[in-house]
Amino acid sequence: MENRTSRRDLLKTATLAGAFGLLPGLALADGKKGKPGRKRLVRIAHFTDAHISATGSGSRWLGQALEDVNDLVDVPSMILFGGDMVFDGANVNKDQMAAQWVEFHATLRNSNSLPVQYCLGNHDVWGWNTSSVDPKESEYGKKWALDTLEMDHPYYSFDNAGWHFVVLDSIARHRRGYIGRLGLKQLQWLDKDLTSHSDKPTIVMSHIPLLSACTTFFGHSEVDGSKWHVPGSLMHIDARQTKDLFLKHPAVKVCISGHIHLVDRVDYNGVSYLCGGALSGNWWHGNFQETPPGYSLIDLFDDGTWRREYVKYGWAPDSLG
């Protein structure tokens, strides 16, 4: 069910609410049944796959989504931005990459007042797919994104309101492109980090899903009419290792991702894996398959449970494309 209860909506319904002693309510799907009297510790918004270019209407609609979430009566305490902030970094020159980041930052500056934590997406990496960019450029690869987003490291963790948050770097170089993989160094870091925070329920964010069902429907994944093929560019190729790591660290409760532009949920070994759709939907051309442009509201509780709602923020066809 869509939740767009804003301060403006509240004012419009104030008379009716006063008459009946009611306020517009929330209808969110629970991750699992929580304990009676559980207490919500923090509300977050999960934004992913905005794909902002220097032209077109994407920045205006990202602004709409940001204003939408900032104007909620039950406003989140922060936004987790799950990657692919810009439309295309892998295939563009320096001027084009700079223009995309300028547009993205201007939109955040003009339409958002909430704290933001970022995760790198494959489209945020500069120059990996083109020979026209010299790898010796100082901002080549992930460096540009890390600098402009003021990220000290592509993977990191922090605590907030009794929960532990882990942000992973999904994007590993593979030939002239990328693959979803943490690699040994990051896996070792993750093991150590989870060990150090075993007393807190943990949420993990990656760009590429660690585990997902909707990856099978992203493209034509059926091979020869007899088997499925899901490439490592759509789901982490080291999902077995992360699955085993989460078995060792049961404080991990939920993992959120983007990349696929579809919404799903997979529950496995006590962990819920949530693919979070896309702000841009079908890259700013409407729904991607059955999923409209949107973002997620996620509530995290003191008993380690959670609930999520996917919110349509009002995107409509635009003649600017």
C-alpha positions in Angstrom: 0.0 0.0 0.0 1.3 3.4 -0.9 2.3 5.7 1.9 2.6 9.4 1.0 1.3 11.0 4.2 2.9 14.4 4.1 2.6 17.5 6.2 0.5 19.0 3.3 -1.8 16.0 3.4 -2.1 16.3 7.1 -3.2 19.9 6.9 -5.8 18.9 4.3 -7.3 16.2 6.5 -7.0 18.0 9.8 -10.7 18.8 10.1 -11.7 15.2 9.5 -9.1 13.9 11.8 -10.2 16.2 14.5 -13.8 15.1 14.1 -12.9 11.4 14.5 -9.8 11.6 16.6 -7.8 9.9 13.9 -4.7 10.7 11.8 -3.7 9.2 8.5 -2.0 5.9 9.4 0.8 3.7 8.0 0.4 0.4 6.3 3.7 -1.3 6.2 4.6 -5.0 5.6 6.4 -6.6 8.5 9.6 -8.4 7.9 8.6 -10.9 10.6 6.3 -10.8 13.5 7.9 -8.7 16.2 7.6 -9.0 20.0 4.5 -7.4 21.6 5.3 -3.8 22.5 8.4 -3.7 20.3 9.8 -0.2 19.9 10.9 1.4 16.6 14.4 2.7 16.9 14.9 4.3 13.6 13.2 5.0 10.2 15.3 5.2 7.1 14.6 5.8 3.4 16.3 3.7 0.8 16.9 5.5 -2.5 18.6 3.7 -5.3 19.3 4.0 -9.0 18.5 7.6 -9.7 20.6 7.6 -12.9 20.9 11.4 -13.1 22.2 12.8 -16.4 23.0 16.4 -17.3 20.0 16.6 -19.6 16.4 15.3 -19.4 14.0 15.3 -16.5 15.7 12.9 -14.1 17.0 15.5 -11.7 13.6 17.1 -11.5 12.0 13.8 -10.5 14.7 13.0 -8.0 14.0 16.4 -6.5 10.3 15.4 -6.3 11.2 12.2 -4.5 13.5 14.0 -2.1 10.9 16.6 -1.3 8.3 13.8 -0.9 10.3 12.0 1.8 11.5 15.2 3.5 7.8 16.3 3.7 6.5 13.2 5.4 4.9 13.6 8.8 6.8 10.5 9.9 10.1 11.7 8.4 13.1 9.3 8.2 16.2 10.1 10.1 18.4 9.5 7.1 18.5 8.4 3.5 20.6 5.4 2.4 21.5 6.0 -1.2 22.2 2.6 -2.8 24.2 3.5 -5.8 24.0 4.5 -9.5 23.6 8.2 -8.6 24.6 9.2 -12.1 23.3 7.9 -15.4 26.6 6.6 -16.9 30.1 6.8 -15.7 31.7 3.9 -17.5 31.4 5.2 -21.0 31.7 9.0 -20.9 34.4 11.5 -21.1 35.6 13.8 -18.3 33.3 16.7 -19.1 30.2 14.5 -19.4 31.0 12.8 -16.1 31.5 16.1 -14.3 28.2 17.4 -15.7 26.3 14.5 -14.3 27.8 14.9 -10.8 27.0 18.6 -10.9 23.4 17.9 -11.7 23.1 15.3 -8.9 24.6 17.4 -6.2 22.6 20.5 -7.2 19.4 18.4 -6.8 20.4 17.1 -3.4 21.4 20.6 -2.3 18.1 22.1 -3.5 15.6 19.4 -2.4 17.0 17.5 0.6 17.8 18.4 4.2 18.2 14.8 5.6 21.6 13.1 6.2 22.7 10.8 3.4 24.9 7.7 3.4 26.1 6.5 0.0 26.9 3.2 -1.6 28.8 3.0 -4.9 27.0 1.6 -8.0 28.5 0.4 -11.2 27.3 3.6 -13.1 29.2 5.7 -10.6 32.6 4.3 -11.7 34.4 6.4 -14.3 35.9 5.0 -17.5 36.0 1.3 -17.0 34.1 0.5 -20.3 35.8 2.9 -22.6 39.3 3.2 -24.1 38.8 7.0 -24.5 39.5 7.5 -20.8 43.1 7.1 -19.8 43.4 4.9 -16.7 46.2 7.2 -15.5 43.6 10.0 -14.9 43.7 10.8 -11.2 39.9 10.4 -11.0 39.7 7.2 -13.0 37.5 4.3 -11.6 36.0 4.8 -8.2 38.2 7.7 -7.2 35.9 10.4 -8.7 32.8 9.0 -7.0 34.5 8.6 -3.6 35.8 12.2 -3.7 32.6 13.9 -4.8 30.5 12.0 -2.3 33.1 12.6 0.4 33.5 8.9 1.1 36.8 7.9 2.8 36.4 4.3 1.7 34.2 2.4 -0.7 33.0 0.1 2.2 32.4 1.2 5.8 30.1 0.8 8.8 28.4 3.0 11.4 25.9 2.7 14.3 22.6 4.5 14.6 19.9 4.3 17.2 20.8 0.8 18.4 21.3 -0.7 14.9 24.6 -1.4 13.1 24.8 -0.3 9.5 27.2 -1.9 7.0 27.7 -0.4 3.5 29.5 -2.7 1.1 31.3 -2.2 -2.2 29.8 -4.5 -4.7 31.7 -3.3 -7.8 34.7 -5.4 -8.7 36.6 -5.0 -12.0 36.0 -7.8 -14.4 37.6 -7.6 -17.8 36.4 -4.3 -19.3 33.4 -4.2 -17.0 32.4 -5.2 -13.5 31.1 -8.1 -11.5 29.3 -8.3 -8.1 32.1 -9.5 -5.7 33.5 -8.4 -2.4 36.9 -10.0 -2.7 39.0 -11.5 0.1 40.1 -8.2 1.7 36.5 -6.9 2.0 35.2 -10.3 3.2 37.8 -10.3 5.9 36.9 -6.8 6.9 33.2 -7.7 7.0 33.9 -10.7 9.2 35.9 -8.6 11.7 33.3 -5.7 11.6 30.4 -8.1 12.3 32.4 -9.7 15.1 33.0 -6.3 16.7 29.3 -5.4 16.6 27.6 -8.7 17.4 25.6 -7.0 20.2 23.5 -5.0 17.7 21.0 -6.0 15.0 22.6 -5.3 11.7 21.4 -4.0 8.3 23.7 -4.4 5.2 23.5 -2.3 2.1 25.0 -3.2 -1.2 24.4 -2.0 -4.8 24.3 -5.4 -6.5 22.1 -7.9 -4.6 23.8 -10.4 -2.4 20.9 -12.7 -3.0 17.8 -12.1 -5.1 14.9 -13.7 -7.0 14.1 -10.9 -9.4 17.5 -11.1 -11.1 16.1 -14.0 -13.1 13.7 -11.6 -14.7 16.0 -8.7 -15.4 16.8 -9.9 -18.9 16.3 -13.1 -20.8 18.0 -15.4 -18.4 16.5 -18.7 -19.7 19.2 -20.6 -21.7 18.2 -23.1 -24.4 14.8 -23.5 -22.8 16.3 -25.8 -20.2 18.2 -23.9 -17.5 18.5 -20.5 -15.9 21.6 -18.3 -16.1 22.1 -15.4 -13.7 25.4 -13.5 -14.5 27.6 -12.3 -11.7 27.0 -8.7 -12.9 23.4 -9.1 -11.6 23.9 -10.9 -8.3 27.0 -11.3 -6.2 29.2 -14.2 -7.4 30.4 -14.7 -3.9 26.9 -15.1 -2.4 27.9 -18.4 -0.9 30.7 -16.7 1.1 28.4 -14.0 2.4 25.7 -16.5 3.2 28.2 -18.5 5.3 29.4 -15.3 6.9 25.9 -14.3 8.0 25.3 -17.8 9.4 28.3 -17.1 11.6 27.0 -13.7 12.5 23.2 -14.0 13.3 23.0 -10.3 14.2 22.6 -9.6 10.5 18.9 -9.3 10.0 18.3 -7.6 6.6 20.2 -6.8 3.5 19.1 -4.1 1.0 20.2 -3.6 -2.5 19.3 -1.9 -5.8 20.7 -2.4 -9.3 17.9 -4.6 -10.7 15.2 -1.8 -10.7 12.7 -4.4 -9.4 11.3 -5.1 -5.9 11.6 -8.5 -4.3 12.2 -10.2 -1.0 14.1 -13.4 -0.3 14.2 -14.9 3.2 17.1 -17.3 3.7 18.7 -18.7 6.8 17.2 -16.0 9.0 18.2 -13.0 6.8 15.8 -11.0 4.6 17.3 -9.8 1.3 15.3 -6.9 -0.1 15.8 -5.6 -3.6 14.6 -1.9 -3.6 13.4 -1.0 -7.1 14.6 2.3 -8.6 13.9 5.9 -8.4 14.2 6.0 -12.1 12.0 3.0 -12.8 12.7 2.1 -16.4 15.5 4.7 -16.6 13.0 7.6 -16.5 10.6 6.0 -19.0 8.0 4.7 -16.6 7.7 1.3 -14.9 10.4 -1.3 -15.3 8.4 -4.4 -15.9 5.9 -4.4 -13.0 7.8 -2.0 -10.7 7.1 1.8 -10.8 9.6 4.5 -10.0 9.9 4.7 -6.2 11.8 4.4 -3.0 11.5 2.4 0.2 10.7 3.4 3.8 12.2 1.0 6.3 11.5 0.9 10.0 14.0 -0.9 12.3 12.9 -2.1 15.7 14.6 -2.9 19.1 13.9 -6.6 18.8 15.8 -6.9 15.5 12.7 -6.9 13.3 11.9 -4.5 10.5 9.2 -3.4 8.1 9.4 -2.0 4.6 7.1 -0.1 2.2 7.8 0.7 -1.4 6.6 4.2 -2.1 5.5 5.6 -5.4 6.4 9.3 -5.2 4.3 10.7 -8.1 6.5 10.2 -11.2 4.5 10.9 -14.4 5.4 10.8 -18.1 7.4 13.9 -19.1 7.9 15.3 -22.6 11.5 16.1 -21.8 12.3 12.4 -21.6 
